[in-house]
């Protein structure tokens, strides 16, 4: 046994201590409608590791420490029930009769609710009824239920990114948010679908170095979603911004057929949960979606296909051994429809095929042993076409620095770039959980090991033989993705939870530590701490602090060489055989091995009150993201050696020689990737729900947030002069800090009529405040580059002089942006039949309110709300 293996074994066994006083609780779970036993129902206590499941007779037993517990029973398609029990000895016949979820129940939850969860400090739970109420088509629609979320028209033709607790969309924020499906974190680290990393990370609709594209995850098979916006449990690593934990349906369910339609999108799905006698459940589902950009514009489209199967079974009842094997296939594609007789100037064809296989389970061993293994393969294809009409251009495609004699492209041609990627992700987690009682304190221990492997086995980026690109821009060449090294991360983590309850007070302490060995060279430690103090039965005060890290993406670690092609001589003769172009290609091979993982640090304090139907949670937080990886401009100076023609023989290119008097130096900028972004965010989140009005069964839910972010890309910027042709030079400028403040709220009125099985929600979206300013912007250069690439510092007292007038930045670049207050209104209606069929209808911006405002600085006019948008859905239960 080597040292690492021994260390891992000792790490797993470390939490074992003498067990305190514990008692057994047993009972039976049945269906309230027919008293039939429910097999594989889950019994758990909220916010702890205590859980088990029922056998084929609906029986269960669970061992809990002495004291008071909130015991809950849950099963797919049924309302969760809870019982408060006090243990001073074994307790039998704690039975549950679960009611099927239906709009005939008095209080159906159709909003995101705050929750006490072992997954993190601030969490929001979104159940299946809420998902159905908003007619969600993808995971991005579900995220609109979070505080600050907006119900947008459902269009799938643009990528959907998740940004938690921030004021604006950010690649650093979305890339640092984990998406976990059935215990498996989905990875985007090996995505290399970028057209030219030296210019930007664009490439069709790719999301390289950003978060996952949420429109690819269908909502039709999702049972619930839990969103960790605060300090995540030590279990979750390779994150800096939070986690979205998705649970798909597992268990018996009748055949469901659904269809949803909007002016731009339609979606259909079918699902079934089969009971396999004593062999568990088999869940099957299929989903298809199609979307266009505009109802009257069919040029750009997106389609999606998902097929999945999950088998959940019991291997050993005595060991409480449950296991789930899942397999799924997903296809998504972005395309452009070419109309008859259309003159094609550009085109795109993007296809992704994803295959996922996973095994996860738990059993009573070493306390309770949890395990997860997954393997994901994504076949990516991107074809980008752009017609070049400013030819002829010198043809060039070298991969080494040198001077090349070449010929020309046609006057116009189609430039084609094809990218074939195959990211592979393998994930393994083994975790033990133990519970104990020491000195009347309930202790829970979670200890785990984790390993992640990411590599791209794709063919790479291939380009057809083209010409020199536009002057000043770096060129692009082919690259083989499979030659890029893999990204490997190894982790260990431990979390101890200490809980004790007195008559009028309780406390809960969570002490976590995570160790990550990232990309085989960084050793990182992430402490995670939280404390909850309960005053009486109705007040909770909570605080938390934690650190986390996100590994660099492979595209930033290995962006590939940078190419600059300088035309030394262009001799274009009407006779093709007599043409000659001389091009010097410069190849720069950046070394990004010093890129460090991004770092996130979160602090928060929350106050919670829950009594007599009143539920309030006010959370203040401070989130600091540092070492975020973004692009920065770097300047290079390249020699342009001129040539002169010596002779012009007939039928062949001219004879040339170097002209020593014709030498110039050309400045060019290109993108490099650095740990330069720092984002400091402070905010308040409010959720408030008063008691339902019993006479009319009306509910009210208010969520709101105030967020203030200050973002700094902490490297000097390099820009070309913009006012003088005679002085074409590059200036160096201090970085600017951008400040954004946002305040918004959603007030939802919920009207339920159980007798008619109808529920109506009217959401008033209040956009209270939105302001963006540049803090202390400096429009004057601090330095410039001369013709040979030397940086010349400018004395502070001379930066505003006429000598450097050409380098002054325009004041329009620093004008603030302020949006006025404006509301929006969204209506959702759902009706169920006696047979369980349902019909949904929604109208976004249902009052057709489209205010305008004019920016006082730019004099531009803006529309504040999207146009009215309708949608309907049908679900059949067979």
Secondary structure, DSSP 8 states (H G I E B T S, - for coil): --HHHHHHHHHHHTT------EEEEEEEEEETTT--B-TT-EEEETTSS-EEE--TTSEEEEEEESEEEEEEEE-TTB--EEEEEEESS-B----EEE-B--TTSS----S-EEEEETTEEEEEEEEHHHHHHTT--BHHHHGGGSTT--------SS------S-SS--HHHHHTEEEEETTEEE--TT----S-TTT-S-STT--TTS---GGGSBSTTEEEEEEE-S-B-TT--S-SSEEEEEEE--S-EEEEEEEEEESSEEEEEEEEEEE-GGG-EEEEEEEEEEEEEETTEEEEEEEEEEEEEEEEEEEETTTTEEEEEEEEEEEEEEEE---TT---SEEEEEEEEEEEEEEEEEESSSSEEEEEEEEEEEEEEEEEEEEE-S---BB---SSSEEEEE-B--SSEEEEEEEEEEEEEEEEEEEEEEEEEETTEEEEEEEEEEEEEEEE---EEEE-S-B--STTS-B---B-GGGS--EEEEEEEEEEEEEEE-SSEEEEEEEEEEEEEETTTEEEEEEEEEEEEEETTTEEEEEEEEEEEE---HHHH----EEEEEEEEEE--SSGGG-EEEEEEEEE----TT---EEEEEEEEEEEEEETTEEEEEEEEEEEEEEEEEEEEEEEEEEEEEEEEEE--TTS--EEEEEEEEEEEEEEEEEEEEEEEEEEEEEEEEEEE---BTTTTEEEEEEEEEEEEEEEE-S-EEEE-SS-SS---EEEE---EEEEEEEEEEEEEEEEEGGGTEEEEEEEEEEEEEEEEEET---S-SEEE-TTS-EEE--GGGTTSGGGGGG---GGGG--EEE--EEEEEEEEEEE-TTS-EEEEEEETTT----EEE-TTT--EEE-S---EEEEEEEEE-
